[in-house]
Amino acid sequence: MDLLGIPIDHRLRRLIRPVRPIDTNAGDTDHIQILQEFGTSLKIGTRDYLATCDLSFGIEMARPESKGGVVVVLLQPHSSQDNSDGFLAGKRNCPTINAISELICMASNARLGFDDVSVFDAIPFLDEKVTEEEIIEKAQGVFADMIKAKQPEVVISCFKTKTSNAIIQNLRSRKIGYSFEFDPRGSRQLAESGLSLTRVNALHPSYAINYFPEYSCFKRLLVLEFVKAFTLWQGNWIDETWMANLRHECHEQAKKLCEGI
């Protein structure tokens, strides 16, 4: 049994259990409407910024409309992403999204697929070429509003961004190998904002599969954190010594890469 080109650790396999089905009685939220209204209003200068295919792609990523569940948060779309042939083609040609799809299926013991889990961008619709602070802050605010509307039970944080928004400050990922269990203050601040959720710190999938695929520890960490997230959604998780060791290994390797060692 392998994933992302590596075998799944046998110690994780026993933790992977069939997850509960999506609660269709929880009711729908308006997070899709919030996203769509922002996308259709986007203009930079005198030109429309967002193509219809990119608007549709972002909306499909953010489904389902149901309340609660698990949400995966990435940073923003990349300028190289081509959605002109529709959602399925765009998804198929994006290694990051394919990785998330595989991770969801694995962590839920094949009970859930990509369509069952919302994937948000912390800076929706704006790629890395957009640098105007005002529109970026507006996009971040839209993301925060989507989180408040969705009310997820678990958030897998795969993004980092500068922001003055308190919700995003507490949701953004920390250094590789960090655990949000060491941040009770952030949990309290999120609760004060009306959010009762569990955060799981994860690296961006692209870091492991596109930038440093030769280091298998990053892929193993991604698998671990997704299993942790879906197990927490079921209600119970106990960290083990080998997990702490893996996080430390990844932290040290990331530090070496950053320092150019």
Secondary structure, 3 states (H helix, E strand, C coil): CEECCEECCHHHHCCCCCCCCCCCCCCECCHHHHHHHHHHHCEECCEECCCHHHHHHHHHHHCCCECCCEEEEECCCCCCCCCCCCHHHHHHCCHHHHHHHHHHHHHCCCCCCHHHCEEEECCCCCCCCCCCHHHHHHHHHHHHHHHHHHCCCEEEECCCCCCCCHHHHHHCCCCCCCCHHHCHHHHHHHHHCCCCCEEEECCCHHHHHHHCCCCHHHHHHHHHHHHHHHHHHHCCCCCCHHHHHHHHHHHHHHHHHHHCC
